């Protein structure tokens, strides 16, 4: 391997590590909506400016930042990540975590409902 090849490999490695570091920094905040809002403010941009950079409507950006849209398309996440100069995986991690939390909560509600239904059946004195 030539010195130029080694230098190229080192630069590529540093670029990848830099991307991972940026992703780790973004991942530390709580939700996708919070991360998006944080990044927009960090870059000193308005929703209108993000709209122009990404091709998304201002209302779509607003819904994402407010948490009204919780499962955006991958292409939307990629556009936003590109606008913020971040790897899109930084946002995907948040989405997966939020969706997992939602699934756990849904499962818990279903279990409580089933438990209540069973209790109602056990306490029912109706004769058939």
C-alpha positions as protocol buffer text, in pm:
chain_id: "A"
residue {
  index: 1
  type: UNK
  ca { x: 0 y: 0 z: 0 }
}
residue {
  index: 2
  type: UNK
  ca { x: 143 y: 335 z: -103 }
}
residue {
  index: 3
  type: UNK
  ca { x: 166 y: 637 z: 124 }
}
residue {
  index: 4
  type: UNK
  ca { x: -109 y: 806 z: -79 }
}
residue {
  index: 5
  type: UNK
  ca { x: -337 y: 502 z: -31 }
}
residue {
  index: 6
  type: UNK
  ca { x: -267 y: 508 z: 343 }
}
residue {
  index: 7
  type: UNK
  ca { x: -348 y: 878 z: 356 }
}
residue {
  index: 8
  type: UNK
  ca { x: -672 y: 822 z: 163 }
}
residue {
  index: 9
  type: UNK
  ca { x: -772 y: 538 z: 399 }
}
residue {
  index: 10
  type: UNK
  ca { x: -697 y: 756 z: 701 }
}
residue {
  index: 11
  type: UNK
  ca { x: -906 y: 1042 z: 562 }
}
residue {
  index: 12
  type: UNK
  ca { x: -1195 y: 805 z: 489 }
}
residue {
  index: 13
  type: UNK
  ca { x: -1173 y: 659 z: 840 }
}
residue {
  index: 14
  type: UNK
  ca { x: -1170 y: 1007 z: 995 }
}
residue {
  index: 15
  type: UNK
  ca { x: -1475 y: 1109 z: 788 }
}
residue {
  index: 16
  type: UNK
  ca { x: -1665 y: 800 z: 901 }
}
residue {
  index: 17
  type: UNK
  ca { x: -1567 y: 851 z: 1265 }
}
residue {
  index: 18
  type: UNK
  ca { x: -1671 y: 1215 z: 1244 }
}
residue {
  index: 19
  type: UNK
  ca { x: -2013 y: 1105 z: 1114 }
}
residue {
  index: 20
  type: UNK
  ca { x: -2049 y: 858 z: 1402 }
}
residue {
  index: 21
  type: UNK
  ca { x: -1951 y: 1127 z: 1650 }
}
residue {
  index: 22
  type: UNK
  ca { x: -2213 y: 1365 z: 1510 }
}
residue {
  index: 23
  type: UNK
  ca { x: -2472 y: 1086 z: 1524 }
}
residue {
  index: 24
  type: UNK
  ca { x: -2384 y: 1013 z: 1887 }
}
residue {
  index: 25
  type: UNK
  ca { x: -2423 y: 1380 z: 1980 }
}
residue {
  index: 26
  type: UNK
  ca { x: -2767 y: 1399 z: 1818 }
}
residue {
  index: 27
  type: UNK
  ca { x: -2874 y: 1064 z: 1965 }
}
residue {
  index: 28
  type: UNK
  ca { x: -2831 y: 1194 z: 2321 }
}
residue {
  index: 29
  type: UNK
  ca { x: -3145 y: 1408 z: 2304 }
}
residue {
  index: 30
  type: UNK
  ca { x: -3482 y: 1251 z: 2376 }
}
residue {
  index: 31
  type: UNK
  ca { x: -3714 y: 1230 z: 2077 }
}
residue {
  index: 32
  type: UNK
  ca { x: -3705 y: 1272 z: 1702 }
}
residue {
  index: 33
  type: UNK
  ca { x: -3911 y: 1590 z: 1722 }
}
residue {
  index: 34
  type: UNK
  ca { x: -3677 y: 1737 z: 1983 }
}
residue {
  index: 35
  type: UNK
  ca { x: -3371 y: 1643 z: 1779 }
}
residue {
  index: 36
  type: UNK
  ca { x: -3510 y: 1805 z: 1468 }
}
residue {
  index: 37
  type: UNK
  ca { x: -3596 y: 2124 z: 1651 }
}
residue {
  index: 38
  type: UNK
  ca { x: -3256 y: 2127 z: 1826 }
}
residue {
  index: 39
  type: UNK
  ca { x: -3072 y: 2087 z: 1500 }
}
residue {
  index: 40
  type: UNK
  ca { x: -3272 y: 2360 z: 1328 }
}
residue {
  index: 41
  type: UNK
  ca { x: -3206 y: 2603 z: 1611 }
}
residue {
  index: 42
  type: UNK
  ca { x: -2841 y: 2495 z: 1637 }
}
residue {
  index: 43
  type: UNK
  ca { x: -2795 y: 2586 z: 1271 }
}
residue {
  index: 44
  type: UNK
  ca { x: -2984 y: 2914 z: 1319 }
}
residue {
  index: 45
  type: UNK
  ca { x: -3250 y: 2824 z: 1064 }
}
residue {
  index: 46
  type: UNK
  ca { x: -3621 y: 2895 z: 1048 }
}
residue {
  index: 47
  type: UNK
  ca { x: -3882 y: 2638 z: 951 }
}
residue {
  index: 48
  type: UNK
  ca { x: -3919 y: 2826 z: 622 }
}
residue {
  index: 49
  type: UNK
  ca { x: -3547 y: 2790 z: 551 }
}
residue {
  index: 50
  type: UNK
  ca { x: -3554 y: 2417 z: 633 }
}
residue {
  index: 51
  type: UNK
  ca { x: -3854 y: 2388 z: 405 }
}
residue {
  index: 52
  type: UNK
  ca { x: -3656 y: 2543 z: 121 }
}
residue {
  index: 53
  type: UNK
  ca { x: -3346 y: 2329 z: 189 }
}
residue {
  index: 54
  type: UNK
  ca { x: -3538 y: 2002 z: 208 }
}
residue {
  index: 55
  type: UNK
  ca { x: -3830 y: 2055 z: -28 }
}
residue {
  index: 56
  type: UNK
  ca { x: -4072 y: 1977 z: 256 }
}
residue {
  index: 57
  type: UNK
  ca { x: -4362 y: 2207 z: 331 }
}
residue {
  index: 58
  type: UNK
  ca { x: -4339 y: 2435 z: 633 }
}
residue {
  index: 59
  type: UNK
  ca { x: -4639 y: 2252 z: 781 }
}
residue {
  index: 60
  type: UNK
  ca { x: -4460 y: 1916 z: 737 }
}
residue {
  index: 61
  type: UNK
  ca { x: -4154 y: 2052 z: 920 }
}
residue {
  index: 62
  type: UNK
  ca { x: -4381 y: 2189 z: 1193 }
}
residue {
  index: 63
  type: UNK
  ca { x: -4563 y: 1855 z: 1233 }
}
residue {
  index: 64
  type: UNK
  ca { x: -4230 y: 1672 z: 1259 }
}
residue {
  index: 65
  type: UNK
  ca { x: -4093 y: 1913 z: 1520 }
}
residue {
  index: 66
  type: UNK
  ca { x: -4412 y: 1910 z: 1725 }
}
residue {
  index: 67
  type: UNK
  ca { x: -4429 y: 1531 z: 1730 }
}
residue {
  index: 68
  type: UNK
  ca { x: -4754 y: 1512 z: 1532 }
}
residue {
  index: 69
  type: UNK
  ca { x: -4574 y: 1305 z: 1269 }
}
residue {
  index: 70
  type: UNK
  ca { x: -4401 y: 1019 z: 1448 }
}
residue {
  index: 71
  type: UNK
  ca { x: -4318 y: 783 z: 1162 }
}
residue {
  index: 72
  type: UNK
  ca { x: -4190 y: 990 z: 866 }
}
residue {
  index: 73
  type: UNK
  ca { x: -4068 y: 837 z: 542 }
}
residue {
  index: 74
  type: UNK
  ca { x: -3700 y: 750 z: 516 }
}
residue {
  index: 75
  type: UNK
  ca { x: -3665 y: 997 z: 228 }
}
residue {
  index: 76
  type: UNK
  ca { x: -3788 y: 1275 z: 460 }
}
residue {
  index: 77
  type: UNK
  ca { x: -3536 y: 1181 z: 726 }
}
residue {
  index: 78
  type: UNK
  ca { x: -3257 y: 1171 z: 467 }
}
residue {
  index: 79
  type: UNK
  ca { x: -3348 y: 1520 z: 341 }
}
residue {
  index: 80
  type: UNK
  ca { x: -3346 y: 1662 z: 693 }
}
residue {
  index: 81
  type: UNK
  ca { x: -3021 y: 1487 z: 783 }
}
residue {
  index: 82
  type: UNK
  ca { x: -2858 y: 1626 z: 469 }
}
residue {
  index: 83
  type: UNK
  ca { x: -2978 y: 1978 z: 554 }
}
residue {
  index: 84
  type: UNK
  ca { x: -2819 y: 1944 z: 900 }
}
residue {
  index: 85
  type: UNK
  ca { x: -2504 y: 1774 z: 766 }
}
residue {
  index: 86
  type: UNK
  ca { x: -2566 y: 1464 z: 976 }
}
residue {
  index: 87
  type: UNK
  ca { x: -2587 y: 1093 z: 898 }
}
residue {
  index: 88
  type: UNK
  ca { x: -2955 y: 999 z: 871 }
}
residue {
  index: 89
  type: UNK
  ca { x: -2895 y: 709 z: 1112 }
}
residue {
  index: 90
  type: UNK
  ca { x: -2882 y: 962 z: 1395 }
}
residue {
  index: 91
  type: UNK
  ca { x: -3253 y: 1024 z: 1343 }
}
residue {
  index: 92
  type: UNK
  ca { x: -3344 y: 663 z: 1265 }
}
residue {
  index: 93
  type: UNK
  ca { x: -3224 y: 559 z: 1611 }
}
residue {
  index: 94
  type: UNK
  ca { x: -3469 y: 804 z: 1770 }
}
residue {
  index: 95
  type: UNK
  ca { x: -3756 y: 679 z: 1557 }
}
residue {
  index: 96
  type: UNK
  ca { x: -3686 y: 319 z: 1649 }
}
residue {
  index: 97
  type: UNK
  ca { x: -3671 y: 404 z: 2018 }
}
residue {
  index: 98
  type: UNK
  ca { x: -3996 y: 603 z: 2004 }
}
residue {
  index: 99
  type: UNK
  ca { x: -4174 y: 328 z: 1811 }
}
residue {
  index: 100
  type: UNK
  ca { x: -4049 y: 65 z: 2058 }
}
residue {
  index: 101
  type: UNK
  ca { x: -4180 y: 277 z: 2346 }
}
residue {
  index: 102
  type: UNK
  ca { x: -4515 y: 308 z: 2167 }
}
residue {
  index: 103
  type: UNK
  ca { x: -4532 y: -69 z: 2111 }
}
residue {
  index: 104
  type: UNK
  ca { x: -4454 y: -137 z: 2478 }
}
residue {
  index: 105
  type: UNK
  ca { x: -4723 y: 108 z: 2592 }
}
residue {
  index: 106
  type: UNK
  ca { x: -4976 y: -42 z: 2350 }
}
residue {
  index: 107
  type: UNK
  ca { x: -4898 y: -391 z: 2478 }
}
residue {
  index: 108
  type: UNK
  ca { x: -4933 y: -271 z: 2839 }
}
residue {
  index: 109
  type: UNK
  ca { x: -5273 y: -115 z: 2766 }
}
residue {
  index: 110
  type: UNK
  ca { x: -5392 y: -434 z: 2594 }
}
residue {
  index: 111
  type: UNK
  ca { x: -5280 y: -644 z: 2891 }
}
residue {
  index: 112
  type: UNK
  ca { x: -5458 y: -414 z: 3139 }
}
residue {
  index: 113
  type: UNK
  ca { x: -5773 y: -425 z: 2926 }
}
residue {
  index: 114
  type: UNK
  ca { x: -5762 y: -805 z: 2909 }
}
residue {
  index: 115
  type: UNK
  ca { x: -5705 y: -825 z: 3285 }
}
residue {
  index: 116
  type: UNK
  ca { x: -6003 y: -595 z: 3349 }
}
residue {
  index: 117
  type: UNK
  ca { x: -6219 y: -801 z: 3113 }
}
residue {
  index: 118
  type: UNK
  ca { x: -6126 y: -1121 z: 3296 }
}
residue {
  index: 119
  type: UNK
  ca { x: -6203 y: -960 z: 3632 }
}
residue {
  index: 120
  type: UNK
  ca { x: -6542 y: -846 z: 3498 }
}
residue {
  index: 121
  type: UNK
  ca { x: -6618 y: -1198 z: 3378 }
}
residue {
  index: 122
  type: UNK
  ca { x: -6513 y: -1350 z: 3712 }
}
residue {
  index: 123
  type: UNK
  ca { x: -6730 y: -1103 z: 3905 }
}
residue {
  index: 124
  type: UNK
  ca { x: -7034 y: -1143 z: 3680 }
}
residue {
  index: 125
  type: UNK
  ca { x: -7314 y: -1326 z: 3861 }
}
residue {
  index: 126
  type: UNK
  ca { x: -7539 y: -1352 z: 3558 }
}
residue {
  index: 127
  type: UNK
  ca { x: -7687 y: -1696 z: 3504 }
}
residue {
  index: 128
  type: UNK
  ca { x: -7740 y: -1825 z: 3154 }
}
